[in-house]
Amino acid sequence: MRIRPQSTAAAALVAALCLTASAAWAAGGGAMPPGGGMSMGSAPMNPEQQAKVLFNDGVKHVEKADKKDESAATLTDPKKRDRALKDAKSDYTTALGKFVQVLKINGRMPEAWNYLGYTSRKLGNYDDALKAYSNALLLRPGYPEAIEYRGEALLAVNKVADAEQSYLDLFAANRALANKLLEAMKSWIATQRSAATADNAGTVDDLDKWVQERTQIAGQTASLTREGTAESWH
């Protein structure tokens, strides 16, 4: 992978997200991971090697955070659940810092933008997440993981029509990820109903009907495509 210079827009977004990551890291009582001075054995790493190490380290922290987040959902003891969520947040914050450092080195890496969006979303920074996903899709149009993640972020900010379009885009290109987003929609509907607010009741009902229709269509067409029989992407 050849390191290419960042565009002015990408550099500006990295700088803005650096501030967000720095604030999040400071709140956790740590310092941002260094972007330079890394070495591989006795020889200093070049920028491309540094970016690769930081990226892989960030992915490991995401995987750890995801496991803790999933574990928290199964815990009934409030203290244990809160502890698991706190630990997950710490790992997401660490991972976010790693991806920011990657993008300071190489702002044209769609995978890093995608993961920056993912960690920002998990930390509740939805505007930053949507900007990061947009950059990932600008660099790699049709990037399926970024479309799915972006769809979940759009749900979080109640942009239901845009989330529906994300599903339709995935349905034609990656049935497994389309199914994953559809499940996220079902969870969103359940959460909104349990909140018992009347402000968006119509929107929730409309999406519920839409999801039921799409589930039926997906079931009818699953046997027509090899993609439809694939296991869900994790």
Buried (B, 14 or more C-beta within 10 A) or exposed (E): EEBEEBBEEBBEBBEEBBEBBBEBBEEEEEEBBEBEEBEEEEEEBEBEBBBBBBBEBBBBBBEBBBBBBEBBEEBEEEEEBEBBBEBBBBBBBBBBBBBBBBBBBBBBBBBBBBBBBBBBBBBEBBEBBBBBBBBBBBBBEEBBBBBBBBBBBBBBEBBBEBBBBBBEBBBEEBBBBBBBBBEBBBEBBEEBEEEEEEEBEEBBEBBBEBBEEBBEEBEEEBEEEEBBEBEEEE
